[in-house]
Amino acid sequence: MVIETIKQRIVEEGQNLGRGILKVDHFINHQIDTRLMFEMGQEMARPFADKGVTKVITAEISGIAPALATAHSLDVPVVYARKIRPITMTGLVYVEIARSRTKGNDVFLMVSSEFIGEGDRVLVVDDFLASGATIAALARLSEHAGATVVGICAPIEKGFENGRADLLCFGVPIVTLANITDMSDGKIVVE
């Protein structure tokens, strides 16, 4: 079962770097266990199979792998918000700001109007649900474009940061596969 596997990998390979930062670079962020990632994508897509999802949206870079795996299971495209506007991004651009925990500053998230708009039914996917700042910014960005957010998901939730509570305002299902309830004193407690 993929849920038990991810919990086991977090406990065995995850590193508590302090200040609520969890390093899972061996299988999700820096190096990706592709088999596990696509199994997680199937599991995250399952509750949204009948929601008419037309796009999965995420933020570069760490959100791309879980978003791709989830979108693959739903057979829809992935749109990822850029943090730096390339010269190829012309025309109308939707922009939101989110606080980055790992970078320690605000980041701009940008999506071209070419790739999201009215009629789209969007599933927001990220690697972590922690404070909820990035996910909320992606949901707001989607709504500014005229799209309908139908759900939120992430492989790992840091429940102790209460980000889920800040996302309830979107009124959509929130799906995570593993919930970390405590990272105090060097621990990693996973439900």
N, C-alpha and C positions, 0 to 999 in steps of 0.2 A: 504494500500500500504506500503510495507516494507521500502521504501525510506523515506516516511514521518514519519514512526514510529521511525526509527533510528535517524532522525534529532530531533524529539521531545524528545527522550530519552537522546540525547546528551545535549540538552538545559536544560532539567529538572533534570537530574541526574549527568551530567558531572561536574567535578570540575577543574577549571583553577588553577593549582599549580604554575603558573609563569614560566618564561623562556621557554614558548611554550609547557609545559608539560600538557597534558589533562588526567585526571583520569576518566576512564569509567569502573572501576572495578565492578560495580554493574550488568553489563550485557555483557561485552566482555572479560575482562582480568582476573579477579580473580574469580568472580562468573559469570557463563555463562547462559544467558537466552537461553535455547536450542531451543525453538520454533523460537525465533527471529533469532538465529544463522543459523538455517537451511533455513529459509526464505531468509536471506541474501545470503547464499550459492547458492540457486536457482537463485536469481537475478544476482549474479556475474558470474555464470556458463552460463547463457543464451547467451551472446554474443560469447561464445566460443564453443557452442554445435556442430558446423559444422567445427571446426578447427582441428579435429583429435587428440585431447589431449590424451596422454597416461599416463601422470603423472602430479600431482600437487606437487610443491615443496614449502617449507616454512622453517622458522627457529624456533627452539624451543625457547620459550615455548608459547608465546602469539599468534604466528601465527598458531598454530596447530588447534585450534577450527574453524576459518574461512576457513582454508585449507581443513579440514575434511568435513565441510559442502558443500564446493564447489565441492570437489572431489566426494562426495556422489551423488550430482546432475549429475555429468558427468560420474559416474560409473567407476572411475579409482582410482588407489592407491594414497596415500599421501606419499611423502618422505620428512622427515624433517631433516634439517641440524643440527647436534649436535654441541654444544659449547665446550664440553669436550669429548675427545676421550675415549670411553669405551674400556676395554680389549677385548671385543667381536668384535670390528671393526678391522679386520685383512685385509691384502692385500692392494691394491691400494686405496687411499683415496684422494678425491678432496678437496682442502682447499682454502678458501678466507677469507679476513679480512674485517670487517665492523665496523664503529664507532657506538656505542650504545649511544643514547641520554639519556635514562633513567639510564643507568649504569655509563655514563660518561667516558667510556674507549673503547678501541678496543676489539672486540671479534672475535674469530676464528669460522668459520662455516665450518663443515666437513660433507661430504657424501661419503659413501663407493661406489666404482665402481660396487658393486653388484646390486645397486638399481637405477642407472641412467647411460645411455650410448647412443651410436649411435643408431639412429632410434627412440629415444624417442622424443615426442613433448610435451614440458613442459609449464604449466601455473604456473607462480610465484604468490603466494598469501601471503599476510602478514596482520596483524591487522590494521596497519597504513601505509599510504604513507606520510612520512614527509620529511626528507632530501633525502630519496631515497637510502641511503647507504646500508641498509640491502637488499633491493630488488635488487639493482645493483649487490651486491656480490652474491646473489642467481642466478641471470641471468648469470653472468660470470662463476660461478661454473658449471652451466648446460652446457654452451658452451664449457668449458674445457673438460667436459665429452663426448663431441660430440653430445649432444642433441640440438634440435632446440627449442628456446623459441618462443612461439606463442602468449603470452599475459601476462599482469600484472594486478593484481587487489587487492583491499583492501576495506574493508567496509568504512573506514574513511580516508580522505585526509586532511592534513594541507596545504592548498594551499599557505598560506603565507610563507611557508618554501621553496617553489620552487623546491621540489624534482622531480616533474613531468618533468621539463625541463632537469634534469640530466639523466632521463630515456629514453628520446626521441631517444638517440643514438641506442637503441635496435631495433627501427623500428617496434614495435608491438603495438597493441591496449592497452590502459591503461584505466581500468574501476574502478571507485570508486563510492560509493553510497551516501556519504555525504561529502561536502567540507567545511572545516572550513576556513574562509577567514580572521578572525581577533581574536587574543587572547590578545590584548594589554589592559592594564588597568583593568585586571580582567574579561574582556568580553569573551564570547564564541559566535561568529557570525557564523552561519551555513547557507550554500546555499543548 
